[in-house]
Amino acid sequence: MKYNLLGNTGLKVSELCLGTMTFGGRGMWTAIGALPQDEVNELVKQAVDAGINFIDTANVYSEGVSEQMTGQAIRDLGIKRDDLVIATKVRGVMGAGPNNSGLSRKHILQQADESLARLKMDYIDLYQIHGFDALTPLDETLEALDSLVRSGKVRYIGCSNLAAWQIMKALGISAQQHLAKFVSLQAYYTIAGRDLERELVPMLLDQKLGLMVWSPLAGGFLSGKYGRNATSEDGRRANFDFPPVNKDKAFDIIDVMQVIAQNKGVTVAQVALAWLLHQPVVTTVIIGAKKQPQLTDNLKAVDVQLTSDELAQLDAVSKLAPEYPGWMIERQGADRKK
């Protein structure tokens, strides 16, 4: 297991991060997973024993149950809190009242306290906004997050599911007003969905923000259970067909990955994860599991080395179609490349 700096900070996080969406299973999250505490404990132990020090959860996962079970597992296993980097999120609906969602100062401060209570922890290492709130000024959101950092309840702040312009606006406000700034973005990125590369990847590299990848297997579509002539009725996609995937193109990608996997004696899922780990912009890849064998398989991805030829094959079959202004920037900038 390798450890990477999270953005432009001195914080080291494992290249694989344990995701907790499968913990608990309440409300809509039942379709993703409904693991009881004993099985959660087994997965957390397996991940930590493999070298993972980074765990990502959110207040909305199973309506708070995921946070509770994550904290309980750490205590049950006797893992030292300070040896872990714990990330959680705020933004989603957490009650019926008019102020029980969004990124207002009221909601952020309330939810930070409630997340800490559920986790039974004194501080959150990385507190992330889970998405954009069009009703709340970014200044208000960033001031609230800054107050959490200054209070010691939060160590770093990050964002998730934002557009490049929204992140740049937030970074500008933080710089102008001397507030804590986002150090990372948690975003959807997979070899079957490379949209991130159009605007966000150049911005992340330029601004030195870390990238946490969610759904690296495209909601299970790249798990190896799916192919042109094979579908799975017991996978997550059978009950929760998300994120959106161009399936025809994904099948082309899977065809190439299957050959590479067979030649290396590994699984398609491991090749998909390894491709991400070979991308310079990626800080950590979030992996979740319902069962230990699934987690075991994913953990082995850190040992899969892809050759330059294999990376070229994967790039060719999965690359994005050119879009304006990208193709014009590329054409005009050819004489000024480093």
C-alpha positions in Angstrom: 0.0 0.0 0.0 1.3 3.4 -1.0 0.6 6.6 0.8 0.0 9.9 -1.1 -0.2 13.5 0.2 -3.7 14.8 0.1 -3.5 17.7 -2.2 -1.1 20.5 -1.1 -1.0 19.3 2.5 1.3 17.2 4.6 -1.4 14.6 5.3 -0.6 11.1 4.0 -3.5 8.9 2.9 -3.5 5.4 1.5 -3.9 5.0 -2.2 -7.1 3.0 -1.5 -9.8 4.4 0.8 -12.5 2.3 2.4 -16.0 3.5 1.5 -18.9 2.9 3.8 -22.1 3.2 1.7 -22.8 -0.6 2.3 -22.8 -0.1 6.0 -26.3 -0.3 7.7 -28.8 -0.2 4.9 -31.6 2.2 5.6 -33.9 4.0 3.2 -32.6 4.2 -0.4 -29.2 2.9 0.7 -30.6 -0.6 1.1 -30.1 -1.1 -2.6 -26.4 -0.5 -2.1 -25.8 -2.6 1.0 -27.2 -3.5 4.4 -24.3 -4.9 6.3 -24.7 -5.6 10.1 -22.1 -4.4 12.6 -20.2 -7.7 12.8 -19.6 -7.8 9.0 -18.7 -4.1 9.1 -16.1 -4.9 11.7 -14.6 -7.6 9.5 -14.3 -5.3 6.5 -12.8 -2.5 8.5 -10.3 -4.9 10.0 -9.4 -6.4 6.7 -8.9 -2.9 5.2 -6.7 -1.6 8.0 -4.7 -4.9 8.1 -4.0 -4.3 4.4 -2.6 -0.8 5.1 -5.6 1.4 4.5 -5.6 4.4 6.8 -8.4 6.3 5.1 -12.1 5.8 5.6 -14.8 7.8 3.9 -18.4 8.1 5.1 -21.2 10.7 4.9 -24.1 11.8 7.2 -26.7 10.8 4.6 -25.4 7.2 4.2 -28.2 5.0 5.7 -29.5 8.2 7.4 -26.6 8.4 9.8 -26.2 4.7 10.5 -23.1 4.3 8.4 -21.3 6.9 10.6 -22.4 5.2 13.7 -21.2 1.8 12.5 -17.9 3.2 11.3 -17.2 4.7 14.7 -18.3 1.5 16.5 -16.1 -0.7 14.3 -13.0 1.4 15.1 -13.8 1.1 18.9 -14.7 -2.6 18.7 -11.4 -3.4 16.9 -9.3 -1.3 19.3 -7.9 0.8 16.4 -6.2 3.9 17.6 -8.2 6.9 16.3 -5.2 9.0 15.5 -3.8 6.3 13.2 -6.8 6.8 10.8 -7.9 9.6 8.5 -11.7 9.8 8.8 -13.7 11.7 6.2 -17.4 12.5 6.2 -19.7 14.9 4.3 -22.5 17.4 4.7 -25.2 18.7 2.2 -28.0 16.2 1.9 -31.4 16.0 3.5 -31.2 14.9 7.2 -34.7 15.7 8.4 -38.1 17.1 7.4 -37.5 20.7 8.4 -36.7 23.6 6.0 -33.2 23.9 7.3 -32.3 20.2 7.4 -30.4 20.2 4.2 -28.0 22.4 2.2 -24.9 24.3 3.1 -26.1 27.1 5.3 -24.1 28.0 8.4 -26.9 26.6 10.6 -27.0 23.2 8.8 -23.2 22.8 8.5 -22.5 23.5 12.2 -25.4 21.3 13.3 -24.5 18.4 11.1 -20.8 18.6 12.1 -21.8 18.1 15.7 -24.2 15.3 14.8 -21.6 13.5 12.7 -19.1 13.7 15.6 -21.8 12.4 18.0 -22.6 9.4 15.7 -18.9 8.7 15.1 -18.2 9.2 18.8 -15.1 11.2 17.9 -13.6 14.5 18.9 -12.6 15.6 15.4 -13.1 14.9 11.7 -10.0 14.8 9.5 -11.7 15.7 6.2 -15.1 17.4 6.2 -16.5 17.6 2.7 -19.4 19.4 1.2 -21.3 16.7 -0.7 -22.5 18.8 -3.6 -23.4 22.4 -4.6 -26.1 24.4 -2.8 -27.5 27.0 -5.2 -29.4 28.8 -2.4 -26.5 29.4 0.0 -23.8 31.9 -0.9 -20.4 30.3 -1.1 -19.0 32.9 1.4 -21.4 31.7 4.0 -20.5 28.0 3.4 -16.8 28.6 3.5 -17.0 30.8 6.6 -18.9 28.1 8.4 -16.3 25.5 7.4 -13.5 27.8 8.4 -15.0 28.2 11.9 -15.0 24.4 12.2 -11.3 24.2 11.3 -10.5 27.0 13.8 -12.5 25.3 16.5 -10.5 22.1 16.1 -13.5 20.0 15.2 -12.3 19.6 11.6 -8.7 19.3 10.3 -9.2 19.9 6.6 -12.1 20.7 4.3 -12.9 19.3 0.8 -15.7 19.2 -1.7 -17.5 16.6 -3.8 -19.4 16.7 -7.1 -18.7 20.3 -8.0 -17.9 21.8 -11.4 -14.4 23.3 -12.0 -15.7 26.9 -12.0 -17.5 26.4 -8.7 -14.3 25.1 -7.1 -12.2 27.9 -8.5 -14.7 30.4 -7.2 -14.5 28.9 -3.7 -10.7 28.9 -3.8 -10.8 32.5 -4.8 -13.1 33.4 -1.9 -11.0 31.5 0.6 -7.8 33.3 -0.6 -9.4 36.7 -0.6 -11.0 36.3 2.9 -8.2 34.2 4.5 -10.4 31.2 5.1 -9.6 27.5 5.1 -9.6 26.3 1.5 -10.7 23.0 -0.1 -7.7 20.6 -0.3 -9.5 17.8 -2.2 -12.3 16.9 -4.5 -14.2 13.7 -4.3 -15.6 12.9 -7.8 -16.8 10.1 -10.1 -14.0 8.9 -12.3 -13.6 5.5 -14.0 -12.1 4.2 -17.2 -15.7 3.9 -18.4 -16.5 7.6 -17.5 -13.6 10.0 -18.1 -15.6 13.2 -18.3 -13.6 14.5 -15.3 -10.7 15.0 -17.7 -12.2 17.8 -19.7 -12.2 20.6 -17.0 -11.7 19.2 -13.6 -8.4 17.3 -14.0 -6.5 20.3 -15.4 -7.9 22.4 -12.6 -6.9 19.9 -9.9 -3.4 19.6 -11.2 -3.0 23.4 -11.5 -4.4 24.1 -8.1 -2.7 21.1 -6.4 -6.0 19.6 -5.1 -6.2 15.9 -4.2 -8.6 13.7 -6.0 -10.7 11.0 -4.2 -12.4 8.8 -6.7 -15.8 7.4 -6.0 -17.5 4.5 -7.9 -14.2 3.5 -9.6 -16.0 0.4 -11.0 -18.9 2.4 -12.4 -21.4 1.2 -9.9 -20.2 -2.4 -10.4 -20.4 -2.4 -14.2 -16.6 -3.0 -14.4 -16.7 -5.7 -11.7 -16.3 -8.5 -14.2 -19.9 -9.6 -13.8 -20.9 -7.7 -17.0 -20.0 -8.2 -20.6 -21.6 -8.3 -24.0 -23.0 -11.8 -23.4 -23.2 -11.8 -19.7 -25.2 -9.8 -17.1 -25.6 -10.2 -13.4 -28.9 -10.3 -11.5 -27.3 -10.1 -8.1 -25.1 -7.1 -8.6 -25.8 -3.6 -7.4 -26.7 -2.5 -10.9 -29.7 -4.9 -10.9 -31.4 -2.8 -8.2 -29.6 0.6 -8.6 -28.5 1.3 -12.1 -26.2 4.2 -11.3 -24.0 6.1 -12.3 -25.0 6.5 -15.9 -22.7 4.5 -18.3 -22.5 4.4 -22.0 -22.8 0.6 -22.0 -21.8 0.0 -25.6 -18.6 1.9 -25.1 -18.1 0.2 -21.7 -18.3 -3.2 -23.3 -15.6 -2.2 -25.8 -13.4 -1.2 -22.8 -14.3 -4.4 -20.9 -13.2 -6.5 -24.0 -9.7 -4.9 -23.8 -9.5 -5.3 -20.0 -10.5 -8.9 -20.2 -7.5 -9.7 -22.4 -5.1 -7.8 -20.1 -6.6 -9.4 -17.1 -6.2 -12.9 -18.5 -2.6 -12.2 -19.5 -1.8 -11.1 -16.0 -3.8 -13.6 -14.1 -5.9 -10.9 -12.4 -9.5 -9.8 -12.5 -11.2 -7.2 -14.7 -12.0 -5.2 -11.6 -8.3 -5.1 -10.6 -7.4 -3.8 -14.0 -10.0 -1.1 -13.8 -8.8 0.0 -10.4 -5.1 -0.3 -11.4 -5.8 2.0 -14.4 -7.0 4.7 -12.0 -4.0 4.2 -9.7 -1.8 4.8 -12.7 -3.4 8.3 -13.3 -1.2 11.1 -11.9 -4.2 13.2 -10.8 -5.5 10.4 -8.5 -4.7 10.6 -4.8 -6.9 7.7 -3.6 -9.5 5.4 -4.9 -12.5 4.6 -2.7 -13.5 1.0 -2.6 -16.6 -0.4 -0.9 -17.7 -4.0 -0.5 -20.6 -6.2 0.7 -18.4 -9.2 1.2 -14.9 -10.0 2.2 -13.9 -11.7 -1.0 -14.9 -8.6 -2.9 -12.7 -6.4 -0.7 -9.9 -8.9 -1.0 -10.1 -8.8 -4.8 -10.1 -4.9 -4.8 -7.2 -4.7 -2.4 -5.0 -6.7 -4.8 -5.3 -3.9 -7.4 -2.3 -2.1 -5.8 -0.1 -4.9 -7.0 -1.2 -4.7 -10.7 1.4 -2.9 -12.8 0.2 -1.9 -16.3 2.8 -1.5 -19.0 3.0 1.5 -21.2 1.5 -0.5 -24.1 -1.4 -1.7 -21.9 -2.1 1.8 -20.8 -2.0 3.0 -24.4 -4.5 0.3 -25.3 -6.8 1.2 -22.5 -6.5 4.9 -23.3 -7.3 4.3 -27.0 -10.5 2.4 -26.3 -11.8 4.7 -23.5 -10.6 8.2 -24.6 -13.1 11.1 -24.7 -14.4 12.4 -28.0 -12.9 15.9 -28.7 -15.1 18.8 -27.6 -14.7 22.6 -28.0 -12.8 24.5 -26.6 -10.5 21.6 -25.9 -9.7 20.8 -29.5 -9.0 24.4 -30.2 -6.8 24.9 -27.2 -4.9 21.8 -28.2 -4.5 23.0 -31.8 -3.4 26.6 -30.9 -1.2 25.5 -28.0 1.0 23.0 -29.9 3.8 25.5 -30.3 3.9 26.5 -26.6 4.0 23.1 -24.9 6.7 22.3 -22.3 
